[in-house]
C-alpha cells in the first residue's frame, strides 16, 4: 500500500515549532481535522505537482492541510521551539538539514544575498542546539564562487566553524558551487571529511551520501571545469552504490545535492539509472535534495523525493530555510521546517 502523505504548513514569517513526535497539541489537532472531514483527500490518480508552499504528491493518497483548516495555530505557532517543547517521545533518529547557503563576502545578485547567509545559518545552529539532532547535513552549495582559492577557503572556513557549534557530527554533500573555485580535495580538506560519497548508520537507519559533481565524461568538477547542467553519477560510484545497498535491508535515506526526480537542468543526467538502483534495493524510503532552491515533494517508485528550500534566497532571516528530520520507530518520516521550509510527514 502506498503511504499517505500529510502536509502541514503556515504562512508565518517567524520560525515554526517543529512537529516533534509526542507533542499532543499537534497530534490532537490533526486527529480532529480528520474526524471532522476538514481534510481534502486526493485520489491515487491525481497527477498534480508541487507548487510554491503547497505540496502535492503523485501516485498516492494526499492529505493537504492549509491555513484554512486552522492547523497552523496548533501545529505551527508563530514562535521558535523552547527546550520544554522537546520533551515528548523521542524519535529513533533526528537530524538537521541546511542547503544552498551560498555564503560569500560579496554584493547581492538578484534574490541571492550572499553576506546574509552566515546570519541565517547562525539562527539554524541556535535552533539545532535546542532540538538536539544527532547529526547535521549540509546538502551542498555551502559557499559561492570567489576569484581566488584563498578567498574561497576563507568563506568555507567561516561556514564550517559556525556549523561546528551545532550538535553531533557534520556531513557535507558536494554541490556544484562548492567546487567552482576549489577542487574536491580542497573542499573536503576544508571540512575535515574523507570522501565525497559514502554511507553511515545511525540507530536502525542507513544513510547514503552521493556526489553528482561529475561531468558526463567522468571527470570530477573542480576549478570551474564544468557546466552546471552536466551533472552525473559515474560508473564507479554506481557500482559502489549497488554494493552498499546490497549489504543490508535496513531503512535507507539518500542525500544528494542535484535532483534525481526530474529530467531538467537541475537534475542528474543519469537520474533514471540511479533511481532504478534505489528502487531495486527495496530499502530506500526517502531522497533529500537541494539545488533548485524551492520546496518540492513527489513520490516515484515508492520513494519520496524531497527538495529543501534554499537558505540564500531573499534578504533577512525571515527568508531563510532549514529543517529537522525525524524518523519514528515505525519508519514514519517527518520534516519540520523553519522559515520558508515546508513541513511534510509521510505515514507508513
C-alpha positions in Angstrom: 0.0 0.0 0.0 1.3 3.4 -0.9 1.9 5.6 2.2 -0.3 8.6 2.6 1.2 12.0 2.9 0.2 14.6 5.4 1.4 18.1 4.8 1.2 20.9 7.3 2.2 24.5 6.6 1.7 28.0 7.6 2.5 31.4 6.2 4.1 32.7 9.4 7.1 34.9 8.9 8.7 33.6 12.1 10.3 30.2 12.8 7.8 27.5 13.2 7.8 24.9 16.0 8.6 21.6 14.5 6.0 18.8 14.9 8.1 16.6 17.2 6.7 13.2 17.9 4.9 13.3 21.2 3.6 16.8 21.0 0.0 16.3 21.9 -1.4 19.7 20.7 -0.3 18.9 17.1 -1.5 15.3 17.2 -4.9 16.2 18.6 -5.4 18.9 16.0 -4.6 16.5 13.2 -6.9 13.9 14.6 -9.7 16.5 15.0 -9.3 17.6 11.4 -9.5 14.0 10.1 -12.6 13.2 12.2 -14.5 16.3 11.1 -13.7 15.8 7.4 -11.8 19.1 7.2 -9.1 17.5 5.1 -9.1 17.2 1.4 -8.1 13.8 0.3 -6.9 13.4 -3.3 -7.3 10.2 -5.2 -4.4 8.0 -6.2 -4.8 9.0 -9.8 -4.1 12.7 -9.1 -1.1 13.8 -11.1 -0.6 17.2 -9.6 2.9 18.5 -8.8 4.4 20.7 -6.2 3.9 24.4 -6.4 5.3 27.0 -4.1 4.5 26.0 -0.4 1.6 23.8 -1.4 2.5 20.1 -1.5 1.0 17.7 -4.0 2.0 14.1 -4.5 1.8 11.7 -7.4 0.7 8.1 -7.3 -0.8 8.0 -3.8 -3.2 9.5 -1.3 -2.5 13.0 -0.3 -3.9 14.9 2.7 -3.5 18.6 2.3 -3.7 20.8 5.3 -3.6 24.5 4.9 -4.1 27.6 7.0 -7.8 27.5 6.3 -8.1 24.4 8.4 -6.7 26.2 11.4 -3.9 23.7 11.7 -1.2 26.4 11.8 -2.5 27.6 15.1 -2.0 24.3 16.8 1.0 22.7 15.0 2.9 25.7 13.7 2.6 28.5 16.3 4.4 31.7 15.3 7.4 31.1 17.6 10.6 29.1 17.8 10.5 26.0 19.9 11.7 26.0 23.5 13.5 23.2 25.4 10.3 22.4 27.2 8.6 21.6 23.9 11.2 18.9 23.0 10.4 16.6 26.0 7.9 14.4 24.2 8.5 10.9 22.8 11.9 10.8 21.2 12.1 9.6 17.6 14.6 6.9 16.7 16.6 9.3 14.6 16.7 13.1 14.4 19.0 15.1 12.1 19.3 18.7 10.9 19.4 19.8 7.3 20.6 23.0 5.7 21.1 23.6 2.0 22.2 26.1 -0.6 23.8 28.5 1.9 26.0 30.1 -0.9 28.0 32.2 1.6 30.4 34.8 0.1 31.5 38.2 1.1 30.2 40.0 -2.0 27.2 42.1 -3.1 23.8 40.7 -3.5 22.8 39.5 -7.0 19.1 39.2 -7.8 17.4 37.3 -4.9 20.7 36.0 -3.5 22.0 37.9 -0.5 25.4 36.3 0.0 26.6 38.2 3.0 23.4 37.4 5.0 23.9 33.7 4.8 26.0 33.5 7.9 23.3 35.2 10.0 20.7 32.8 8.6 23.0 29.8 9.4 23.6 31.1 12.9 19.8 31.0 13.6 19.7 27.5 12.3 22.6 26.4 14.5 20.9 28.1 17.5 17.7 26.1 16.7 19.7 22.9 16.4 21.2 23.5 19.8 17.6 23.4 21.2 16.2 20.5 19.2 19.5 18.4 19.6 19.7 16.5 16.3 22.1 13.6 16.3 23.9 15.0 13.3 23.6 17.8 10.8 23.9 17.6 7.0 24.8 20.5 4.7 23.2 19.5 1.4 25.5 21.3 -1.0 26.4 24.8 -2.3 27.6 26.0 1.1 29.8 28.6 -0.5 29.6 30.7 -3.6 32.3 31.5 -6.2 35.3 33.6 -5.3 38.1 34.9 -7.6 40.9 33.3 -5.6 41.3 29.9 -3.9 42.4 31.5 -0.6 39.3 33.7 -0.5 37.1 30.7 -1.2 38.8 28.7 1.5 38.2 31.6 3.9 34.4 31.5 3.0 34.4 27.8 3.7 36.2 28.2 7.0 33.6 30.7 8.1 30.7 28.3 7.3 32.4 25.2 8.8 33.4 26.9 12.0 29.9 28.2 12.6 28.3 24.8 11.7 30.7 23.0 14.0 28.9 24.5 17.0 25.7 22.6 16.1 25.2 19.3 17.9 26.5 16.0 16.5 28.7 15.0 13.6 28.6 17.1 10.4 28.3 15.8 6.9 28.8 17.8 3.7 27.3 16.9 0.4 29.1 18.4 -2.6 27.3 20.9 -4.7 28.4 22.5 -7.9 29.2 25.8 -6.2 31.4 24.0 -3.6 33.9 23.2 -6.4 33.6 26.2 -8.7 36.8 27.7 -7.4 38.1 24.8 -5.3 38.9 21.3 -6.1 37.1 18.5 -4.4 40.2 17.7 -2.3 40.4 21.3 -1.2 36.8 21.4 -0.2 36.9 18.1 1.7 40.1 19.2 3.5 38.3 22.4 4.5 35.5 20.5 6.2 37.7 17.6 7.5 35.8 15.0 5.5 37.5 12.0 3.9 35.1 11.2 1.0 32.6 12.8 -1.3 30.3 9.8 -1.4 29.9 7.3 1.5 27.4 5.7 3.9 26.9 5.5 7.6 24.4 4.2 10.1 22.5 5.9 13.0 20.3 3.6 15.0 18.4 1.3 12.7 18.7 3.7 9.7 21.2 3.6 6.9 22.3 6.9 5.3 23.9 7.3 1.9 25.7 10.5 0.7 26.0 10.8 -3.0 28.3 13.0 -5.2 26.8 14.1 -8.6 29.5 16.6 -9.3 31.0 14.7 -12.3 30.9 15.6 -15.9 29.4 13.1 -18.4 32.9 12.0 -19.4 33.5 11.0 -15.7 35.8 13.9 -14.9 35.3 15.4 -11.4 34.1 19.0 -11.1 36.8 21.4 -9.9 38.3 24.9 -10.8 35.2 25.7 -12.9 36.0 23.0 -15.4 32.3 22.1 -15.8 28.9 23.2 -17.0 26.4 23.1 -14.0 23.8 21.3 -16.1 26.2 18.4 -16.8 25.7 16.5 -13.6 26.3 12.8 -13.4 26.8 9.8 -11.1 29.8 7.9 -12.7 30.0 4.2 -13.1 32.5 3.8 -10.2 30.0 5.4 -7.9 27.1 3.5 -9.3 28.9 0.2 -8.6 29.7 1.3 -5.1 26.1 2.3 -4.5 24.7 -1.0 -5.7 27.2 -2.9 -3.5 26.4 -0.7 -0.5 22.6 -1.2 -0.8 23.1 -4.9 -1.2 24.9 -5.2 2.2 21.7 -5.0 4.3 18.0 -4.4 4.4 17.6 -1.6 6.9 15.7 1.5 6.1 17.8 3.8 3.9 17.8 7.6 3.4 19.8 9.1 0.4 21.2 12.6 0.4 22.4 14.4 -2.8 22.6 18.0 -4.0 21.3 17.7 -7.6 17.9 16.2 -8.2 17.1 12.6 -9.0 13.4 13.1 -9.5 13.4 15.3 -12.6 15.0 15.4 -16.1 15.5 19.2 -16.4 18.6 21.4 -15.9 18.7 20.8 -12.1 18.8 17.1 -12.5 21.4 14.4 -12.6 21.7 13.3 -16.3 21.5 9.6 -15.5 18.9 10.0 -12.7 16.7 7.2 -14.0 19.6 4.8 -13.7 20.2 5.9 -10.1 16.5 5.6 -9.3 16.4 2.1 -10.6 19.2 1.1 -8.2 17.4 2.7 -5.3 14.1 1.1 -6.2 15.6 -2.4 -6.8 17.2 -2.4 -3.4 13.8 -2.3 -1.7 15.2 -0.4 1.2 15.3 3.3 0.2 12.4 5.4 1.8 13.5 9.0 1.0 15.9 11.1 -1.0 16.7 14.6 0.2 17.9 17.1 -2.4 18.8 20.8 -2.8 20.0 22.7 -5.9 16.7 24.1 -7.3 16.1 26.2 -4.1 12.3 25.7 -3.8 10.2 23.3 -1.7 9.1 20.2 -3.6 8.0 16.7 -2.8 6.9 13.8 -5.0 6.8 10.0 -4.9 8.4 7.9 -7.6 8.5 4.1 -7.4 7.7 4.0 -3.7 10.4 6.5 -2.8 9.7 10.1 -1.6 11.9 12.8 -3.2 12.1 15.9 -1.1 13.7 19.1 -2.3 14.6 21.6 0.5 14.2 25.4 0.4 17.5 27.3 -0.1 19.0 29.4 2.7 20.4 32.0 0.3 17.1 33.3 -1.3 15.9 36.7 -0.1 17.0 39.3 2.4 16.6 38.8 6.1 16.4 35.7 8.3 12.7 35.5 7.6 13.7 34.4 4.1 15.9 31.5 5.3 15.0 27.8 5.2 16.2 24.9 7.3 14.7 21.8 8.9 14.9 19.0 11.4 14.1 15.5 10.1 12.6 12.9 12.5 12.3 9.2 11.8 10.0 7.2 14.1 10.3 3.5 15.1 7.6 2.6 12.5 9.5 4.3 9.7 7.4 7.5 9.6 9.4 10.4 8.4 8.6 14.0 9.3 10.2 17.2 8.0 9.8 20.0 10.5 10.5 23.2 8.5 11.6 26.6 9.7 11.1 30.0 8.0 10.5 29.2 4.3 10.9 25.4 4.6 7.6 23.5 4.3 6.6 20.7 6.8 6.0 17.2 5.5 5.1 13.9 7.1 4.7 10.7 5.2 3.0 8.0 7.1 3.6 4.2 6.9 
